């Protein structure tokens, strides 16, 4: 996975590492890794492209499990990334340029994404992921 927002100040590295950890977990298609990058509790949420809002850690993890179940490959090239910090919260707005293999079908697509992270000790954990498809005009 390519990351084009590493050249930020040292104070920005924590949220950027948290964001990258999310994409590494996504690419791994491994539930243990995905679980490790999310905050726990009812405040977490997720909107996958074409899905409604999922609220709470259990619902969000079930969605990732369903996605991983039929996916044999997921790769990202992240572009147009912008990092914003506000105390113990950070959000990254970016474009996911993705290649996937789902049920044997290869797809390439772009998703406009907002990832919200919260500081938890030394870690930055995902608290909300929202992806909206980008269509060619």
N, C-alpha and C positions, 0 to 999 in steps of 0.2 A: 504494500500500500504506500502510496506517495503522500507526503505531508508537506504543504507549502506554507505553514505558519510557525515553523520552529524558530525563526529568527526574532523572536520576541524577547523581552527582558527576562532576567532570571525569575522574577516574581510571577511571571506568566507561565513558567514551565510546569507547575503543578496542574493547573487546569488543562493545559495542552496534553500533558501525559495522560490525564484522566480521559480526555477525548480520544486520544490514540488507543488507549487500552480498550475502550469500547469497540473501536473498529477492528482491533486485533481479535477480540472475543467474537465479534460478528463473523469475521473471516474464518475463524477456527471451527465454527459450527459446533462448539462445545458448550453445553449448558453450564458446567461448573465455572468456566471462564466468564460466561455472560452473567451468571449470578454474582460473581465476585466484583463486577464493575458497577453494580447498581446499589443505591441506597436501599435500605429495608423500610417497610412500613406502608401505610395507606396513602401517603402523600405522593408516591411515585406515579408517573403516568406515561402513556405511550400512544402515539397515533401512527400506525403504519400506513403507507399509501393505500388508499381505498378502504381503510378500516375506520371504525368509529373510535372514540376515546376509550382507552383501557385505563382503569384506575386501580391502584393498589398493587403491591409487589406480586401477589399470587397471580392475578390476572395478567400482568405484564410478563411474568416468567412463563405462564402457559402459552402465551402468544409466541414467544421465542422458541419454545419447544415445538410448537406446531410448524413454524417456519423452518426450523432445522431438520425436522423429520423428513421432509421431501426435497431438501436442498443438498446437492452434492458438491457445489462450488459457489463461493461468494468472494468476489474481489472488488476492492474499492480504489479509486484514485480520487482523493479529496482536493477540490479546487475552490477558489473564491471564498476562502475561509476568513472569518472575522471573529476575534475573541473580544469579549466584554467582561469586565470584572466589577462586582459590587459586594464588597465584604467577603462573606463566606459563600457567595454564589458566583458562578461564572456561566456564561452561555456562549456557545460557538454556533454561528450561522455559516453554513457551507453548502457546497454542491457535492453530492455523492455521485461520481461517475462509476456505475456498477456493472459488473459482469456476473451473471449467475447461471447455474445449471439447476433447474428445478424439474423433477420428474423427467429427466433426460432432455429437457428443452433449454437451449442456450438463449439467453436474453442479455441485451445491453440496454441500459436506461440511465436516466439522470433524475436525481431526487434533490429538491431543495429542502434542507434540513436545519432544524434548530435543536441543539443539544444543551440541556441545562444541567449543570453539575453543582454539587454542594460539597464544601470542605468537611471532611470527617477525619479529624486528627491530621495526619500527614497525607492522607489520600483525598482525591477529588473523585466523587462517585456520581454516576448518572442519576438524576432525579426525574428527568423528562426528556423524551426523544420524540420529535414530531417530523415526519417526512411527507412531503407533497410532491407528486410527480411533476417533472418539467417536460412539457411537450414542445417539439420543434415547431416554430412558427412558419 
